[in-house]
């Protein structure tokens, strides 16, 4: 999903289970001289019996909820892989660095992980803006990065159509979420006259709004009002008054939980009772605290997975995560962090090497990899082809609604 809400220029660069059988089959010979060591064409290297993977995450700052959740999922995956014997006998060492939810800090963290810690691959930041800030570092150092929730298309593909060779993701991209939301609004909710209320400072929100508008219009719907806000705004009543006057039967609100929680609360206080919908940027426990559980009734989001999905692989993951985290049910960011580690580990295993180029090639060649957030193959733009999930809020809880195929 997403992007850092502090769009600063780069600076401070020198600051400083069932899955196991399929993904890591054949692990376990503890030979230090295996092809997992050394790197001739880029990236870090394994250190003795250790393979270092970096985690450049928002552990503090505006969107710490996202990065912290990804980190917890990643830690569980690392533990499972290591407990099963590691990758060809080598244990994964996860090196976490806090990027403080800022672009410049994300760049600095990527430089540290690449040049000081000598990681062989990285979990990229949770937000799109912070991930974009690390792509050049990945390409220059030939170290693959995988973002679990950076959904902006320009992470993997540049404006000229060229693909960023070392950038990958385990989430679907923004346009897909906008399309899913529009189809759900028109198909399942019979929405005809819709409004869009988007964060005008966010590429994430603007991308979602664009694809939603294009899709809903093609399906015969009409956008009766468009309003905008900016990150850190707290009073949305003026824009909501304008939206209410247009009498929409559905409102699409792409944005982040910090503002969305207040928007939902104020909308309901003003008597706006139509369905509201957003995307994975809503996915934080803090949303319920800000909006109130009653205000969130009749709201929906597109997301990457649901803990209530009856799929056995998902339920096995939920059980393991709860056991490791005080019975807390895993959210989508936990699942995406978990899947990102398995995606990287699978590529390293198939590459038979910790060479950055070899890992990158296997990440790109991934096909039919079965993970918690879906079975996916990687397309020519380094994006996974996978399903999306629609969730509904009921009394403050996310309830599984449906799955949508690409």
C-alpha positions as CSV (number, residue, x, y, z in Angstrom):
1,X,0.0,0.0,0.0
2,X,1.4,2.7,0.4
3,X,3.5,5.6,0.8
4,X,5.1,7.6,3.5
5,X,3.1,10.7,4.4
6,X,6.2,12.8,4.8
7,X,7.3,13.4,1.3
8,X,10.7,14.6,2.0
9,X,13.6,14.7,-0.5
10,X,16.3,12.2,0.0
11,X,18.7,13.3,2.7
12,X,20.7,11.9,5.6
13,X,21.8,9.1,3.4
14,X,24.6,8.2,5.6
15,X,22.6,8.1,8.8
16,X,23.7,5.4,9.4
17,X,3.7,-26.4,8.7
18,X,2.4,-26.9,5.1
19,X,4.4,-24.0,3.8
20,X,7.6,-25.6,5.0
21,X,7.2,-28.7,2.9
22,X,6.4,-26.8,-0.3
23,X,8.8,-23.9,0.1
24,X,11.8,-25.4,1.7
25,X,11.9,-29.0,0.7
26,X,15.3,-30.5,0.9
27,X,16.7,-28.2,3.6
28,X,19.3,-29.3,5.9
29,X,22.9,-30.1,5.0
30,X,25.0,-27.8,7.2
31,X,28.0,-27.5,4.8
32,X,29.6,-24.1,5.2
33,X,31.0,-24.3,1.7
34,X,27.7,-24.8,0.0
35,X,26.7,-22.5,-2.9
36,X,24.9,-20.3,-0.3
37,X,28.1,-18.4,0.4
38,X,29.8,-15.7,-1.6
39,X,28.6,-13.2,-4.1
40,X,30.3,-12.4,-7.3
41,X,27.8,-10.1,-9.0
42,X,26.2,-8.2,-6.2
43,X,24.4,-8.4,-2.9
44,X,25.7,-9.6,0.4
45,X,26.8,-13.1,1.4
46,X,26.0,-15.8,3.9
47,X,28.2,-15.6,7.1
48,X,29.2,-19.0,8.1
49,X,25.9,-20.8,8.9
50,X,23.8,-17.6,8.6
51,X,22.0,-16.0,5.7
52,X,21.3,-12.3,6.5
53,X,18.0,-10.8,5.4
54,X,17.4,-7.1,6.1
55,X,14.0,-5.7,7.2
56,X,13.7,-1.9,6.5
57,X,10.5,-1.2,8.3
58,X,8.4,1.6,9.9
59,X,8.8,0.7,13.5
60,X,8.1,4.2,14.7
61,X,6.5,7.3,13.2
62,X,3.2,7.9,11.4
63,X,2.6,4.4,10.0
64,X,4.4,2.3,12.6
65,X,1.4,0.0,12.8
66,X,2.1,-1.2,9.3
67,X,5.9,-1.8,9.7
68,X,5.6,-3.4,13.1
69,X,2.9,-5.8,11.9
70,X,5.1,-6.8,8.9
71,X,8.0,-7.4,11.2
72,X,6.0,-9.7,13.5
73,X,4.9,-11.8,10.5
74,X,8.5,-11.9,9.2
75,X,9.8,-13.1,12.6
76,X,7.4,-16.0,12.7
77,X,8.4,-17.1,9.2
78,X,12.1,-16.9,10.1
79,X,11.5,-19.0,13.2
80,X,9.6,-21.6,11.3
81,X,12.2,-21.9,8.6
82,X,15.1,-22.0,11.1
83,X,13.3,-24.6,13.3
84,X,12.9,-26.7,10.1
85,X,16.7,-26.6,9.4
86,X,17.0,-23.3,7.6
87,X,18.0,-23.0,4.0
88,X,20.4,-25.8,3.0
89,X,21.4,-26.0,6.6
90,X,22.0,-22.2,7.0
91,X,19.9,-20.3,9.5
92,X,18.3,-16.9,8.5
93,X,19.3,-13.9,10.5
94,X,16.7,-11.1,10.3
95,X,18.3,-7.7,10.7
96,X,15.6,-5.1,11.4
97,X,16.2,-1.3,11.0
98,X,13.6,1.4,11.9
99,X,13.1,3.8,9.0
100,X,10.8,6.0,11.3
101,X,8.2,6.2,8.5
102,X,10.3,8.7,6.5
103,X,11.7,8.5,3.0
104,X,15.2,9.7,3.9
105,X,15.4,7.3,6.8
106,X,14.3,4.5,4.6
107,X,17.1,5.3,2.1
108,X,19.6,5.5,5.0
109,X,18.4,2.1,6.4
110,X,18.8,0.5,2.9
111,X,22.4,1.8,2.6
112,X,23.2,0.5,6.1
113,X,21.7,-3.0,5.4
114,X,23.5,-3.2,2.0
115,X,26.9,-1.8,2.9
116,X,27.4,-2.5,6.6
117,X,25.2,-5.5,7.4
118,X,25.8,-7.2,4.0
119,X,22.4,-8.7,3.7
120,X,21.5,-10.8,0.7
121,X,18.0,-9.5,0.3
122,X,15.7,-7.1,2.1
123,X,12.1,-6.7,3.2
124,X,11.4,-3.3,1.8
125,X,9.3,-0.8,3.7
126,X,5.6,-1.1,4.2
127,X,4.7,2.1,2.4
128,X,5.1,2.9,-1.3
129,X,6.9,6.2,-0.8
130,X,9.4,4.7,1.6
131,X,9.9,1.7,-0.7
132,X,10.5,3.9,-3.8
133,X,13.2,5.6,-1.7
134,X,15.1,2.3,-1.5
135,X,14.8,1.1,-5.1
136,X,17.9,2.8,-6.4
137,X,20.0,1.4,-3.5
138,X,18.7,-2.1,-4.3
139,X,19.6,-1.7,-8.0
140,X,23.0,-0.2,-7.4
141,X,24.0,-2.9,-4.9
142,X,22.3,-5.8,-6.7
143,X,20.3,-6.7,-3.6
144,X,16.7,-7.8,-4.2
145,X,14.0,-6.0,-2.2
146,X,10.5,-7.3,-1.5
147,X,7.8,-5.1,-0.1
148,X,4.9,-6.7,1.5
149,X,2.5,-3.8,1.2
150,X,4.0,-1.2,-1.1
151,X,1.2,-1.2,-3.8
152,X,2.2,1.7,-6.0
153,X,3.0,0.6,-9.6
154,X,6.2,2.7,-9.8
155,X,8.0,0.6,-7.2
156,X,8.6,-2.1,-9.9
157,X,8.0,-0.2,-13.1
158,X,9.3,3.3,-14.1
159,X,7.4,5.9,-16.1
160,X,9.3,4.9,-19.2
161,X,8.0,1.3,-18.8
162,X,11.4,-0.1,-17.7
163,X,11.3,-2.6,-14.9
164,X,13.3,-2.1,-11.7
165,X,15.4,-5.2,-11.8
166,X,15.8,-5.8,-8.1
167,X,12.3,-4.7,-6.8
168,X,9.5,-7.1,-6.1
169,X,6.3,-7.3,-4.0
170,X,4.0,-9.8,-2.4
171,X,0.9,-7.6,-2.5
172,X,-1.2,-6.6,-5.5
173,X,-0.9,-3.1,-7.0
174,X,-3.1,-0.1,-6.4
175,X,-5.1,-0.2,-9.7
176,X,-6.3,-3.7,-8.9
177,X,-7.7,-2.6,-5.5
178,X,-9.5,0.3,-7.2
179,X,-11.0,-2.0,-9.8
180,X,-12.1,-4.5,-7.1
181,X,-13.7,-1.8,-5.1
182,X,-15.6,-0.4,-8.1
183,X,-16.8,-3.8,-9.2
184,X,-17.9,-4.6,-5.6
185,X,-19.7,-1.2,-5.3
186,X,-21.6,-1.6,-8.6
187,X,-22.1,-5.4,-8.4
188,X,-22.7,-6.3,-4.8
189,X,-24.0,-2.9,-3.5
190,X,-25.8,-1.7,-6.6
191,X,-24.2,1.7,-6.3
192,X,-25.1,4.1,-9.1
193,X,-24.1,7.6,-7.9
194,X,-20.8,7.6,-6.0
195,X,-18.5,10.1,-4.4
196,X,-14.7,9.9,-4.0
197,X,-12.9,11.5,-1.0
198,X,-9.2,10.9,-1.4
199,X,-5.9,12.0,0.2
200,X,-4.6,14.5,-2.3
201,X,-1.0,14.3,-0.9
202,X,-0.8,10.6,-1.4
203,X,0.2,8.8,-4.6
204,X,-1.4,5.7,-3.1
205,X,-4.8,7.3,-2.6
206,X,-4.7,9.1,-6.0
207,X,-3.9,5.9,-7.8
208,X,-6.7,4.1,-6.2
209,X,-9.1,6.9,-6.9
210,X,-8.1,7.0,-10.5
211,X,-8.7,3.3,-11.1
212,X,-11.9,3.3,-9.1
213,X,-13.3,6.2,-11.1
214,X,-12.4,4.7,-14.5
215,X,-13.9,1.3,-13.5
216,X,-17.1,2.6,-12.0
217,X,-17.7,4.9,-14.9
218,X,-17.3,2.0,-17.4
219,X,-19.8,-0.1,-15.5
220,X,-22.4,2.7,-15.8
221,X,-22.0,4.4,-12.5
222,X,-21.7,8.2,-12.1
223,X,-19.2,10.1,-9.9
224,X,-21.4,12.8,-8.5
225,X,-18.8,14.4,-6.3
226,X,-15.0,14.4,-5.8
227,X,-13.4,15.9,-2.7
228,X,-9.9,15.9,-1.3
229,X,-8.0,16.2,1.9
230,X,-4.4,16.3,3.0
231,X,-2.6,14.0,5.4
232,X,-2.7,15.4,9.0
233,X,-6.0,17.1,8.4
234,X,-8.4,16.5,11.4
235,X,-11.6,18.3,10.4
236,X,-13.3,17.0,7.3
237,X,-16.8,18.5,7.8
238,X,-16.6,21.0,5.0
239,X,-15.8,18.4,2.4
240,X,-18.3,15.9,3.9
241,X,-21.0,18.6,3.7
242,X,-20.3,19.0,0.0
243,X,-20.4,15.2,-0.5
244,X,-23.7,14.9,1.4
245,X,-25.3,17.6,-0.7
246,X,-24.5,15.5,-3.8
247,X,-26.6,12.7,-2.4
248,X,-24.3,9.7,-3.3
249,X,-25.3,6.1,-2.5
250,X,-21.7,5.1,-1.9
251,X,-18.5,6.8,-1.0
252,X,-15.0,5.6,-1.8
253,X,-12.3,6.8,0.6
254,X,-8.8,5.7,-0.3
255,X,-6.4,6.8,2.4
256,X,-4.7,5.8,5.6
257,X,-6.3,4.9,8.9
258,X,-5.2,8.0,10.7
259,X,-7.4,10.3,8.7
260,X,-9.9,7.7,7.6
261,X,-10.9,6.9,11.2
262,X,-11.8,10.6,11.7
263,X,-13.6,10.9,8.3
264,X,-15.8,7.9,9.1
265,X,-16.6,9.2,12.6
266,X,-17.5,12.7,11.3
267,X,-19.4,11.3,8.3
268,X,-21.7,9.2,10.6
269,X,-22.1,12.1,13.0
270,X,-23.3,14.2,10.1
271,X,-25.9,11.6,9.1
272,X,-24.1,10.1,6.2
273,X,-25.2,6.5,6.4
274,X,-24.4,5.2,2.9
275,X,-21.8,2.4,2.5
276,X,-18.2,3.6,2.7
277,X,-15.2,1.7,1.3
278,X,-11.5,1.9,1.2
279,X,-8.5,-0.3,0.7
280,X,-5.6,-1.8,2.7
281,X,-4.7,1.6,4.1
282,X,-7.6,1.2,6.5
283,X,-6.2,-1.9,7.9
284,X,-5.1,-1.0,11.4
285,X,-6.6,-1.6,14.9
286,X,-6.2,2.1,15.4
287,X,-9.0,2.7,12.8
288,X,-11.6,1.3,15.2
289,X,-10.3,3.5,18.1
290,X,-10.6,6.6,15.9
291,X,-13.9,5.9,14.2
292,X,-15.7,3.9,16.8
293,X,-17.1,0.5,16.1
294,X,-20.7,1.6,15.4
295,X,-19.5,4.2,12.9
296,X,-17.7,1.5,11.0
297,X,-20.8,-0.6,10.3
298,X,-21.6,-0.7,6.6
299,X,-18.0,-0.1,5.6
300,X,-15.8,-2.3,3.5
301,X,-12.2,-2.6,2.4
302,X,-10.2,-4.5,-0.2
303,X,-7.4,-6.4,1.4
304,X,-4.9,-9.2,0.9
305,X,-6.3,-11.8,3.2
306,X,-8.7,-12.5,6.1
307,X,-8.0,-14.4,9.3
308,X,-11.5,-15.8,9.0
309,X,-11.0,-17.3,5.6
310,X,-11.6,-21.1,6.1
311,X,-8.7,-22.1,3.8
312,X,-6.6,-24.6,5.8
313,X,-3.3,-22.9,5.0
314,X,-4.6,-19.7,6.4
315,X,-6.0,-21.3,9.5
316,X,-2.7,-23.0,10.2
317,X,-1.0,-19.6,10.0
318,X,-3.5,-18.0,12.3
319,X,-3.0,-20.7,14.9
320,X,0.8,-20.4,14.7
321,X,0.7,-16.6,14.9
322,X,-1.7,-16.6,17.8
323,X,0.5,-19.0,19.7
324,X,3.5,-16.7,19.2
325,X,1.7,-13.4,19.9
326,X,-0.5,-13.8,22.9
327,X,-3.6,-15.1,21.1
328,X,-3.7,-12.0,18.8
329,X,-5.3,-12.7,15.5
330,X,-2.9,-11.8,12.6
331,X,-3.9,-8.9,10.3
332,X,-3.0,-8.6,6.6
333,X,0.3,-6.9,7.3
334,X,1.3,-9.8,9.6
335,X,0.4,-12.2,6.7
336,X,2.3,-10.2,4.1
337,X,5.4,-10.0,6.2
338,X,5.2,-13.8,6.7
339,X,4.7,-14.5,3.0
340,X,7.5,-12.1,2.0
341,X,10.1,-14.1,4.0
342,X,8.9,-17.4,2.5
343,X,9.0,-15.8,-1.0
344,X,12.6,-14.8,-0.5
345,X,13.6,-18.1,1.2
346,X,12.1,-20.0,-1.7
347,X,14.0,-18.0,-4.2
348,X,17.3,-18.5,-2.3
349,X,16.7,-22.2,-2.1
350,X,16.0,-22.5,-5.8
351,X,19.0,-20.3,-6.7
352,X,21.3,-22.5,-4.6
353,X,23.2,-19.3,-3.9
354,X,23.1,-16.0,-1.9
355,X,24.3,-14.1,-5.0
356,X,22.0,-11.1,-5.5
357,X,21.5,-11.6,-9.2
358,X,20.7,-15.3,-8.7
359,X,18.2,-14.6,-6.1
360,X,16.6,-11.8,-8.2
361,X,16.3,-14.2,-11.2
362,X,14.5,-16.8,-9.1
363,X,12.2,-14.2,-7.5
364,X,11.2,-13.1,-11.0
365,X,10.7,-16.7,-12.1
366,X,8.4,-17.7,-9.2
367,X,5.3,-19.6,-10.4
368,X,2.4,-21.0,-8.4
369,X,4.0,-20.4,-5.0
370,X,1.4,-21.3,-2.4
371,X,1.4,-18.8,0.5
372,X,-1.0,-17.5,3.1
373,X,-2.2,-14.5,1.1
374,X,-2.8,-16.6,-2.0
375,X,-1.1,-18.8,-4.6
376,X,0.7,-16.4,-7.0
377,X,3.0,-16.3,-10.0
378,X,5.1,-13.2,-10.8
379,X,4.4,-11.3,-14.0
380,X,6.9,-9.5,-16.3
381,X,6.6,-6.4,-14.1
382,X,7.5,-8.2,-10.9
383,X,4.0,-8.0,-9.6
384,X,2.2,-11.1,-8.2
385,X,-0.9,-12.4,-9.9
386,X,-3.2,-13.3,-7.0
387,X,-6.6,-13.0,-5.4
388,X,-7.9,-10.0,-3.4
389,X,-10.2,-10.2,-0.4
390,X,-13.2,-8.0,0.5
391,X,-13.7,-7.5,4.2
392,X,-16.7,-5.9,6.0
393,X,-16.7,-4.2,9.3
394,X,-19.3,-5.4,11.8
395,X,-19.3,-4.0,15.3
396,X,-15.6,-3.1,15.0
397,X,-14.5,-6.5,13.7
398,X,-13.3,-7.3,10.2
399,X,-15.5,-10.0,8.7
400,X,-14.6,-12.0,5.6
401,X,-17.0,-11.1,2.8
402,X,-15.6,-12.6,-0.5
403,X,-12.6,-13.3,-2.6
404,X,-12.0,-11.7,-6.0
405,X,-9.8,-13.4,-8.7
406,X,-7.6,-11.3,-10.9
